[in-house]
Structures are given as structure tokens and as C-alpha cells.
Amino acid sequence: MIHSSLRMKFTPEKLPEAREILCSIVERIRVSQGCLGCDVYQHLLEPGVLLFGEWWDNHADQGRHGYPCIEGSSW
């Protein structure tokens, strides 16, 4: 199993938009071949901090997925 995570910090103004975008990305990733799980977490003690986590069956599935939905994003 492959796990990857990304910790991100947003300004209060951008946090709602970031949450919305990341939640839509999670739904798309969850149906990808080899995806074992994908979630977004909000840090309770650090305002504006989100954690994006993915779990994959293997490196090939993770690599095949890529991140076209994030490339060129303005947030």
C-alpha cells in the first residue's frame, strides 16, 4: 500500500474555496483504479490548515492517476 499526504495552509478568505475544490477532487480520486481511500481533513488547532491524504494499492496505480485536476489551479 502506498500512502501520500499533503499539508496545506490557506488564508481565511481562501479556505472555503479550497475545501470545496478538494472535496470534489476526493470524489473523483476515490473511483480511480487502485485507490484504496482518499480524504481531506481540517486541523482543529491550526486555522486554515487542511490535510489531503491518499492510499493506493501500488505505485503504478498512483502514477497512472496523476494530478491534472490540480495543475493550473489558482488557489
Backbone bond lengths (Angstrom), bond angles and torsions (degrees), N, CA, C in turn:
res aa  C-N    CA-C-N  psi(-1)  N-CA   C-N-CA  omega(-1)  CA-C   N-CA-C  phi
1 M - - - 1.456 - - 1.532 108.31 -
2 I 1.316 114.65 140.19 1.457 122.39 179.12 1.526 108.29 -112.34
3 H 1.328 116.77 130.87 1.463 121.10 177.32 1.518 108.76 -120.95
4 S 1.305 115.90 133.96 1.460 119.83 173.02 1.519 108.43 -133.64
5 S 1.321 115.20 147.70 1.463 119.26 179.25 1.525 109.39 -143.08
6 L 1.291 113.85 155.49 1.455 121.13 -179.56 1.524 107.51 -138.22
7 R 1.325 116.27 124.05 1.467 122.51 177.11 1.521 107.59 -99.18
8 M 1.324 116.03 127.04 1.462 121.05 -176.65 1.523 109.99 -129.37
9 K 1.326 116.22 143.79 1.462 121.05 176.84 1.525 108.81 -121.40
10 F 1.319 115.77 130.20 1.455 122.76 -176.98 1.524 110.86 -121.45
11 T 1.312 115.24 153.89 1.461 119.92 173.36 1.528 107.73 -70.02
12 P 1.322 117.86 157.31 1.470 120.09 179.06 1.530 112.68 -56.27
13 E 1.337 116.37 -32.39 1.469 119.92 -179.13 1.534 111.83 -70.97
14 K 1.315 117.26 -32.77 1.472 121.39 -176.41 1.524 113.54 -92.46
15 L 1.331 118.21 -14.81 1.459 121.27 -175.19 1.530 113.49 -57.60
16 P 1.340 120.78 -48.00 1.468 118.80 179.97 1.527 112.97 -59.90
17 E 1.328 117.07 -40.98 1.470 120.74 179.12 1.528 110.69 -65.66
18 A 1.320 116.95 -43.19 1.464 121.41 179.39 1.525 110.59 -61.86
19 R 1.319 116.67 -43.85 1.471 121.10 179.04 1.527 110.63 -60.21
20 E 1.317 116.15 -44.58 1.467 121.38 -179.42 1.537 111.16 -62.96
21 I 1.319 116.05 -45.83 1.466 120.31 179.87 1.526 111.02 -64.09
22 L 1.325 116.85 -47.13 1.460 120.06 -178.66 1.518 112.13 -63.69
23 C 1.321 118.02 -37.72 1.467 120.23 178.20 1.524 111.22 -64.81
24 S 1.327 117.64 -37.06 1.466 119.57 177.67 1.530 110.61 -69.56
25 I 1.326 117.38 -34.77 1.463 121.30 177.44 1.522 110.30 -66.12
26 V 1.321 116.96 -41.41 1.466 121.76 179.67 1.521 110.33 -56.45
27 E 1.320 117.09 -45.08 1.458 120.45 -178.56 1.529 111.10 -60.89
28 R 1.321 117.97 -39.53 1.468 121.60 179.52 1.523 111.57 -70.71
29 I 1.329 116.87 -38.79 1.464 120.30 -178.47 1.521 110.66 -68.80
30 R 1.315 117.67 -39.30 1.473 121.36 -176.77 1.520 113.74 -57.49
31 V 1.318 118.40 -26.45 1.470 120.95 -179.39 1.527 112.14 -94.56
32 S 1.329 118.09 3.01 1.463 121.68 179.18 1.522 110.81 -74.53
33 Q 1.323 115.55 146.20 1.456 121.22 178.44 1.522 110.69 -57.42
34 G 1.319 116.48 128.66 1.457 121.48 177.30 1.509 115.46 86.41
35 C 1.337 117.70 -4.89 1.463 119.84 179.05 1.526 109.54 -75.95
36 L 1.313 116.05 123.53 1.461 121.70 178.26 1.522 111.55 -95.40
37 G 1.327 116.67 -17.72 1.457 120.94 179.20 1.512 111.26 173.67
38 C 1.320 114.96 153.99 1.452 121.28 178.11 1.525 107.42 -156.46
39 D 1.325 117.23 128.56 1.455 121.55 -176.09 1.527 111.26 -144.88
40 V 1.323 114.72 158.41 1.461 122.39 172.76 1.526 106.84 -121.67
41 Y 1.319 116.00 132.36 1.460 122.04 -179.76 1.526 109.17 -121.67
42 Q 1.329 115.84 145.86 1.461 120.19 175.06 1.522 108.38 -109.66
43 H 1.317 115.75 129.41 1.469 121.86 -179.33 1.524 108.99 -69.47
44 L 1.305 116.88 129.61 1.470 120.78 -177.58 1.525 113.53 -79.47
45 L 1.322 117.01 -25.64 1.460 120.16 -176.25 1.526 114.08 -101.75
46 E 1.329 117.12 -12.88 1.464 121.34 179.49 1.524 109.83 -121.76
47 P 1.310 117.83 102.01 1.459 120.44 -179.39 1.533 111.60 -57.67
48 G 1.310 115.14 135.40 1.458 120.06 176.56 1.513 115.47 86.94
49 V 1.337 118.20 -1.42 1.457 120.42 -178.46 1.529 109.78 -96.71
50 L 1.344 115.28 126.19 1.460 122.37 175.88 1.522 108.13 -120.67
51 L 1.326 115.89 146.76 1.458 121.85 175.91 1.519 107.87 -120.23
52 F 1.322 115.92 126.69 1.453 123.38 179.64 1.518 106.86 -108.21
53 G 1.321 118.14 122.31 1.464 121.30 -177.71 1.519 112.14 -126.82
54 E 1.333 115.22 141.88 1.461 121.92 177.71 1.524 109.22 -132.37
55 W 1.347 115.32 149.00 1.448 122.75 175.03 1.519 107.41 -131.00
56 W 1.334 116.03 127.05 1.464 122.49 -176.30 1.513 110.22 -123.33
57 D 1.322 114.94 152.33 1.455 121.46 178.40 1.530 111.05 -65.35
58 N 1.341 116.80 -39.78 1.466 120.36 -178.62 1.536 110.14 -159.20
59 H 1.332 116.10 171.66 1.471 121.34 -178.72 1.525 112.07 -63.60
60 A 1.334 117.13 -35.47 1.467 120.19 -179.04 1.529 110.90 -62.10
61 D 1.338 116.68 -44.69 1.474 119.75 178.76 1.521 111.19 -64.76
62 Q 1.316 116.59 -42.11 1.457 120.31 178.38 1.522 110.70 -62.48
63 G 1.324 117.18 -44.81 1.453 121.65 -178.88 1.521 112.76 -67.26
64 R 1.325 117.01 -35.79 1.458 121.51 178.75 1.514 111.49 -65.88
65 H 1.306 115.86 -30.67 1.469 120.91 -177.65 1.528 111.24 -66.34
66 G 1.329 117.77 -49.98 1.471 120.71 -177.39 1.516 111.00 63.62
67 Y 1.327 117.04 -171.32 1.455 121.89 -178.50 1.516 112.48 -138.36
68 P 1.345 118.61 51.07 1.476 118.73 -179.76 1.517 113.17 -65.18
69 C 1.325 118.17 -23.32 1.458 120.36 -178.75 1.522 112.14 -75.21
70 I 1.325 118.18 -13.85 1.455 121.43 -179.18 1.529 110.88 -101.87
71 E 1.332 117.24 -31.89 1.456 121.07 -177.10 1.531 110.69 -56.47
72 G 1.286 116.37 132.91 1.464 121.25 177.44 1.522 114.42 79.83
73 S 1.330 116.88 4.50 1.461 119.80 179.38 1.525 109.90 -67.63
74 S 1.313 116.46 146.57 1.469 120.48 -176.27 1.512 114.20 -97.76
75 W 1.295 120.37 4.87 1.453 120.91 -178.82 1.485 108.76 -102.94
